[in-house]
Each structure stands twice: as C-alpha cells, then as structure tokens.
Amino acid sequence: MAPRPLKAVLTVAAAAAFSLTAVPAQAADPDPLVWTELSKTYGATGAYAYEPFAVADGFTPTACVPGSGYRYVNEENVGQTDPEKPAALLYEDGPYGRRLVAVEWIAKAESDAAAPVMFGQTFQKPVDLPDTGSSYTLRAWIYKTNPSGLFNPTHPDVTCSADQDSAPDLAQILTPDLDLDLDL
C-alpha cells in the first residue's frame, strides 16, 4: 500500500479510537421490545400531561421529593402490574404548571413475596411510602429522558421549587391584561 493511503487509514483509525474513548458512560439501554410495552403506557397516560386530568381521574398529589418530583398516586392502581395502569405519576414544576416526567408502579411488599418484574426489570427494593407502607416500586422516565437510565429510581435533574405547595396561577400567566373600552 502506498504511504499516503496508509497514512489516511491510520489517521481515521486513530480518530475513531479517540472518539470512542471520549464517549461518556451511559446507563445500559433496555431491550428495544420494552418500548412496545411502554407504548401502552404512553397511550394510557398521555392525557395526564395536563395535571388537572390526573387529579380528576383519582390521582392524589403528595409533597415533592428531590430526584423524584411530585408523586400523584391512584390507590386503585396500587398492586397492578399492567403497563396501562401505573399507580403513580411523577411531575416536576415547569414554567406553566406541573409537567409529567415519569410513571411508577407500586406493589405492597408482602412477607415472603418476591419483587414483581415488569419490562424485564425487577422492582426496586421495598421503601416506606406514605399511605401504602412498605412497597416495591418501578419507575419509567418516559416523559423526560433520564441520563441515569430509563428505569433508574431517581433523576438528577428533577428538583423541588422553594414554594412546593403552590402551583403558578395559569389564569394570570395566560390571560393578557387587556383594557378594552366597549362603550360604542
């Protein structure tokens, strides 16, 4: 091989090696078939992007937890391992109210019961949750990409605002201040 093409091949090989070492480590992607099952979750929870719909359908809000956000729990879905019936929706504060970021399945930890499995993922170890007690949980960050992984229990970018108990008044934000003189 002539020196010039050989030099080009070696340069490309070196550049490829450097680019591979510069890629940061990321959480392992789940099996692509998981997205087929999660599409059912999207279909069942998409309307809850508008937070009042979640409340109207029986999801009760709780306080914000950094790394998780505001958990809205529907007690009727606790214990379900149906992709279309998550027990909780997780929200974070956004510029126009709360924004849906993830869904969560909750199963009460019974004595001698193994942790449930969904989407090829074993639920996280039992934690004490308000109103449900010791429970296994599985979160899917389907509405906000989590650099730590789709099924990671926490998200590094989800924080709680200083004023946790009040949502912005959307009427004031979205209604222009119009001074109309309608006397004709």
PyMOL commands that set and color helices and strands:
alter all, ss='L'
color gray80, all
select helices_A, chain A and resi 3-22+34-49+51-56+75-77+170-174
alter helices_A, ss='H'
color red, helices_A
select strands_A, chain A and resi 60-65+69-73+88-94+97-108+117-118+121-122+124-129+133-140
alter strands_A, ss='S'
color yellow, strands_A
deselect
rebuild
show_as cartoon
